[in-house]
Amino acid sequence: QSALTQPASVSGSPGQSITISCTGTSSDVGGYNFVSWYQQHPGKAPKVMIYDVSNRPSGVSNRFSGSKSGNTASLTISGLQAEDEADYYCASYTRSITLVFGGGTKVTVL
Amino acid sequence: EVQVVQSGAEVKKPGESLKISCKGSGYSFTNYWIAWVRQMPGKGLEWMGIIYPGDSDTRYSPSFQGQVTISADKSISTAYLQWSSLKASDTAMYYCARQGLVRGPADYWGQGTLVTVSS
């Protein structure tokens, strides 16, 4: 199975909104509502920010939101803050009863 | 408090075997899946496989099937990732993470185990 496709980098100014896309196929993203998003700061373990396409775990800021259309899922960060600068990965359940990650997107706060 | 704690960094030579561990505490270890994730230096996350300690049901990513073995000892709430013959390309950070369902998400992560394979 191939990794899901994410843009290598996305940037924005403080206070702006940015959106990261995650494109798969009908065998993963498009076939199930089981897409999650992870934030990883340098040298740290990943942290789940969104699960099941659009659900936020307790404690995650409501500035983070998720959606999906067809084979593409999206993570939107609104009111961008300096602390949001990190790598972001999407992950999807697959037809093979496994998970697959996206290649990752580096978010830069200008 | 839920905790997932991994074993320490390892330095090995090509061809050697290795088993790293992941201990869960603060929750019912047998009722949650444990996933393993690889991150090669400067690269992204790769999902390797997952085990359900309650019955040892194990799934592997096609990319890692036959390359590693995932196991668990529920009596000591510990999951394992092992290699029989390491290669230099196995050099990476390895994370374990708890999942309530095989479909995800991974909600609690270990701190990572750095494996370095070098002659």
Interface residues (C-beta under 8 A of the other chain):
Chain A: Q1 A3 Y32 F34 S36 Y38 Q40 A45 P46 K47 V48 Y51 D52 P57 D87 Y89 A91 Y93 S96 I97 T98 L99 V100 F101 G102 G103 G104
Chain B: A35 V37 G44 L45 E46 W47 G49 I50 R59 Y60 S61 P62 S63 Y95 A97 V102 R103 G104 P105 A106 D107 W109 G110 Q111 G112
